[in-house]
Amino acid sequence: MKEKQFTKEAVIITGSGSGIGQGIAKRFVEEGASVVLVDIQEENLLQTKKRLEQIAEDNQKIEIVVGDLCEAVIRESVVHAAQKALGKIDILVNSAGIYPSTPFLEITEQEWDLVLNLNLKAAFFLNQLVAKSMIENKLEGRIVNITSTASEVARPGVAHYCASKAGAKMMTQVLALELAPFGIRINALGPGLVETETLMKTLTTDKAIKEHEEKVSFSPMQRAALVEEIADGVMFFASSQSTYVTGQTLLVDGGYSAGRVFKSLK
């Protein structure tokens, strides 16, 4: 039997009620970790917990925190829950985020704040709280911020989203410099188009299917990523295979960021 990578390790995964965050949480549980799941959608979070309990061993703990990470009290409760239930925090994965699509000339200040507050501000201050906990407990912790190819490649209609993810990338680099003396590594992972359950449920009309196929055509590999492939990248950053890697962004995008495909490669 293959040895599990993260037994006895405590992991916080935000945005883990569905999609990428859920897939990452599943992989950590499969690899022996105890986890704190965080999401604003309580029903999704409870369903995720139930799924993970079915594959977890008796010594693994699965805790949940429901709430909006834009609120300082929720971020504090996440850290407190991890410390109380798991005794420490070894790894943080910031996967929570939103992706509204609105033309630049129509973006309101309210919508701008909504995107930047969750995608960047909340991630920053959760990083800070978790890093303080790691330092206090003298742990050589690991943090992974989920960014996006939008941190590298401009897209119309998502100026606020692109700005938030570019900010998260640079934040990760700066924090890597400041946390390195404490033995804490922090990296970013930027997915391209990912085949989540939520995405697949939207493909119910000819228009939606056509738009999805067009997005897929921009990738040299001519397909969307599987959630498991995004989790693979996170596992690398969290594992002993990357002990000399910090401040980096890994783009898991099928070559999308290398350059747009203008004609069929087949």
C-alpha positions as CSV (number, residue, x, y, z in Angstrom):
1,M,0.0,0.0,0.0
2,K,1.3,3.4,-0.9
3,E,2.3,5.5,2.1
4,K,0.2,8.6,2.7
5,Q,1.9,12.0,2.5
6,F,0.1,14.1,5.0
7,T,-0.7,11.9,8.0
8,K,-0.7,13.9,11.3
9,E,-0.8,17.2,9.3
10,A,-3.5,19.8,9.8
11,V,-4.8,21.6,6.8
12,I,-7.2,24.6,6.2
13,I,-8.9,24.7,2.8
14,T,-11.1,27.7,2.0
15,G,-13.8,27.6,-0.7
16,S,-14.0,23.8,-0.1
17,G,-17.7,23.4,-0.4
18,S,-17.5,22.8,-4.1
19,G,-15.3,22.9,-7.2
20,I,-11.5,23.2,-6.9
21,G,-11.5,23.7,-3.2
22,Q,-13.5,20.5,-2.7
23,G,-11.2,18.5,-4.9
24,I,-8.2,19.8,-3.0
25,A,-9.8,18.9,0.3
26,K,-10.6,15.4,-1.0
27,R,-7.0,14.8,-1.9
28,F,-5.7,15.9,1.5
29,V,-8.1,13.6,3.2
30,E,-7.0,10.7,0.9
31,E,-3.4,11.5,1.9
32,G,-4.2,11.2,5.6
33,A,-4.6,14.8,6.7
34,S,-7.1,16.3,9.1
35,V,-8.8,19.3,7.7
36,V,-10.9,22.4,8.4
37,L,-13.3,23.1,5.5
38,V,-14.4,26.7,5.0
39,D,-17.2,28.0,2.8
40,I,-20.0,30.5,2.8
41,Q,-22.5,27.9,1.5
42,E,-23.4,25.7,4.5
43,E,-25.3,23.0,2.6
44,N,-22.4,22.5,0.2
45,L,-20.0,22.3,3.1
46,L,-22.1,19.8,5.0
47,Q,-22.3,17.6,1.8
48,T,-18.5,17.8,1.3
49,K,-17.9,16.9,4.9
50,K,-20.2,13.9,4.6
51,R,-18.4,12.7,1.4
52,L,-15.0,13.1,3.0
53,E,-16.0,11.3,6.2
54,Q,-16.7,8.2,4.0
55,I,-13.0,8.1,2.9
56,A,-11.3,9.3,6.1
57,E,-9.8,7.0,8.7
58,D,-10.8,7.0,12.4
59,N,-7.8,9.2,13.4
60,Q,-8.6,11.9,10.9
61,K,-10.7,14.9,11.9
62,I,-12.9,16.9,9.5
63,E,-14.2,20.2,10.9
64,I,-16.2,22.9,9.1
65,V,-16.5,26.7,9.4
66,V,-19.4,28.4,7.6
67,G,-19.1,32.1,6.9
68,D,-17.9,35.0,4.8
69,L,-14.1,35.3,4.8
70,C,-14.5,39.0,4.1
71,E,-15.4,39.3,7.8
72,A,-12.5,39.5,10.2
73,V,-14.4,37.5,12.8
74,I,-14.9,34.6,10.4
75,R,-11.2,34.5,9.5
76,E,-10.4,34.5,13.2
77,S,-12.9,31.7,13.9
78,V,-11.3,29.6,11.1
79,V,-7.9,29.8,12.8
80,H,-9.4,29.2,16.2
81,A,-11.3,26.2,15.0
82,A,-8.1,24.6,13.5
83,Q,-6.1,25.3,16.6
84,K,-8.8,23.9,18.9
85,A,-9.8,20.8,16.9
86,L,-6.5,19.9,15.3
87,G,-4.0,21.5,17.7
88,K,-2.0,23.3,15.0
89,I,-2.0,24.5,11.3
90,D,0.6,23.0,9.0
91,I,-0.9,24.0,5.7
92,L,-3.3,26.7,4.4
93,V,-4.9,26.6,0.9
94,N,-6.7,29.8,-0.1
95,S,-9.2,28.6,-2.7
96,A,-12.2,30.8,-1.9
97,G,-13.0,33.3,-4.7
98,I,-15.6,34.8,-6.9
99,Y,-15.6,35.5,-10.7
100,P,-18.3,37.9,-11.8
101,S,-18.2,39.0,-15.4
102,T,-19.0,42.6,-16.1
103,P,-17.7,45.1,-18.7
104,F,-15.3,47.7,-17.4
105,L,-17.7,50.6,-18.1
106,E,-20.4,48.9,-16.0
107,I,-18.5,47.7,-12.9
108,T,-19.8,49.5,-9.8
109,E,-17.7,50.3,-6.8
110,Q,-19.8,47.8,-4.8
111,E,-18.9,45.0,-7.2
112,W,-15.2,46.0,-7.3
113,D,-15.1,45.9,-3.5
114,L,-16.9,42.5,-3.4
115,V,-14.3,40.9,-5.7
116,L,-11.2,42.5,-4.2
117,N,-12.3,42.0,-0.6
118,L,-12.7,38.2,-1.0
119,N,-10.1,37.4,-3.6
120,L,-7.3,39.5,-2.3
121,K,-8.0,41.2,1.1
122,A,-9.5,38.2,2.8
123,A,-6.7,35.9,1.5
124,F,-4.0,38.4,2.7
125,F,-5.3,38.6,6.3
126,L,-6.0,34.9,6.5
127,N,-2.4,34.3,5.4
128,Q,-1.3,36.7,8.2
129,L,-3.3,35.0,10.9
130,V,-2.2,31.5,9.8
131,A,1.5,32.6,9.5
132,K,1.4,34.0,13.0
133,S,0.0,30.7,14.3
134,M,2.8,28.7,12.5
135,I,5.5,31.0,13.8
136,E,4.1,30.8,17.4
137,N,4.1,27.0,17.2
138,K,7.5,26.9,15.4
139,L,6.1,25.1,12.4
140,E,7.7,25.1,9.0
141,G,4.3,25.6,7.4
142,R,3.1,25.8,3.8
143,I,0.6,28.2,2.3
144,V,-0.8,27.9,-1.2
145,N,-2.9,30.7,-2.7
146,I,-5.1,29.7,-5.7
147,T,-4.7,32.5,-8.2
148,S,-5.6,32.1,-11.9
149,T,-4.2,32.5,-15.4
150,A,-6.0,35.8,-15.1
151,S,-2.9,37.0,-13.1
152,E,-0.9,36.7,-16.3
153,V,-3.3,37.0,-19.3
154,A,-5.8,39.9,-19.6
155,R,-9.4,39.1,-20.3
156,P,-12.2,41.5,-21.2
157,G,-15.1,41.7,-18.8
158,V,-13.2,40.8,-15.6
159,A,-11.0,43.8,-14.8
160,H,-11.7,43.4,-11.1
161,Y,-11.0,39.6,-11.1
162,C,-7.8,40.0,-13.1
163,A,-6.6,42.8,-10.7
164,S,-7.4,40.6,-7.7
165,K,-5.5,37.6,-9.0
166,A,-2.5,39.6,-10.2
167,G,-2.5,41.2,-6.7
168,A,-2.6,37.7,-5.1
169,K,0.4,36.6,-7.2
170,M,2.5,39.6,-6.1
171,M,1.3,39.3,-2.5
172,T,2.5,35.7,-2.5
173,Q,6.0,36.7,-3.7
174,V,6.3,39.4,-1.1
175,L,5.2,37.2,1.7
176,A,7.6,34.5,0.6
177,L,10.5,36.9,1.3
178,E,9.2,37.8,4.7
179,L,8.2,34.3,5.8
180,A,11.3,32.5,4.6
181,P,13.3,33.3,7.8
182,F,10.7,31.4,9.7
183,G,10.8,28.3,7.4
184,I,7.4,29.0,6.0
185,R,7.0,28.5,2.3
186,I,4.2,30.2,0.3
187,N,3.4,29.7,-3.3
188,A,0.6,30.3,-5.8
189,L,-1.2,28.0,-8.2
190,G,-3.0,29.4,-11.2
191,P,-5.6,27.2,-12.8
192,G,-6.9,27.8,-16.3
193,L,-10.3,26.5,-17.3
194,V,-11.3,23.7,-14.9
195,E,-14.0,21.1,-15.4
196,T,-15.8,21.4,-12.1
197,E,-19.3,20.1,-11.3
198,T,-20.6,23.7,-11.2
199,L,-19.2,24.4,-14.7
200,M,-20.7,21.2,-16.2
201,K,-24.1,22.0,-14.7
202,T,-24.1,25.3,-16.7
203,L,-23.7,23.5,-20.0
204,T,-27.5,23.0,-20.6
205,T,-28.0,25.2,-23.7
206,D,-26.5,25.3,-27.2
207,K,-25.1,28.7,-26.5
208,A,-23.4,27.7,-23.2
209,I,-21.9,24.6,-24.9
210,K,-20.6,26.7,-27.8
211,E,-19.0,29.2,-25.5
212,H,-17.4,26.5,-23.5
213,E,-16.0,24.8,-26.6
214,E,-14.6,28.2,-27.7
215,K,-12.8,28.6,-24.4
216,V,-11.4,25.1,-24.6
217,S,-10.1,25.8,-28.1
218,F,-7.8,28.5,-26.7
219,S,-5.8,25.8,-24.9
220,P,-3.0,23.9,-26.8
221,M,-4.1,20.7,-25.1
222,Q,-7.7,21.3,-26.3
223,R,-9.4,20.4,-23.1
224,A,-10.2,21.8,-19.6
225,A,-8.3,20.7,-16.6
226,L,-9.7,18.1,-14.2
227,V,-10.1,19.2,-10.6
228,E,-7.7,16.4,-9.7
229,E,-5.0,18.0,-11.8
230,I,-5.2,21.2,-9.9
231,A,-5.0,19.3,-6.7
232,D,-1.8,17.6,-8.0
233,G,-0.2,21.0,-8.1
234,V,-1.2,21.9,-4.6
235,M,0.1,18.6,-3.3
236,F,3.5,19.4,-4.9
237,F,3.7,22.7,-3.1
238,A,2.5,21.2,0.2
239,S,4.8,18.2,0.1
240,S,8.5,17.5,0.9
241,Q,9.1,17.5,-2.9
242,S,9.2,21.3,-2.9
243,T,11.2,22.1,0.2
244,Y,13.3,24.7,-1.8
245,V,10.4,26.3,-3.6
246,T,8.8,29.5,-2.4
247,G,7.3,32.6,-3.9
248,Q,6.5,30.9,-7.1
249,T,3.4,30.6,-9.3
250,L,2.6,27.4,-11.1
251,L,0.2,27.7,-13.9
252,V,-1.8,24.6,-14.5
253,D,-3.5,25.6,-17.7
254,G,-2.8,23.2,-20.5
255,G,-0.5,25.8,-22.1
256,Y,-3.1,28.5,-22.3
257,S,-0.7,31.2,-20.9
258,A,2.0,30.2,-23.3
259,G,0.1,31.7,-26.2
260,R,-3.3,31.6,-27.7
261,V,-4.1,29.0,-30.3
262,F,-5.4,30.6,-33.5
263,K,-6.0,27.4,-35.5
264,S,-6.7,23.8,-34.9
265,L,-3.7,21.8,-34.0
266,K,-5.3,18.5,-35.2
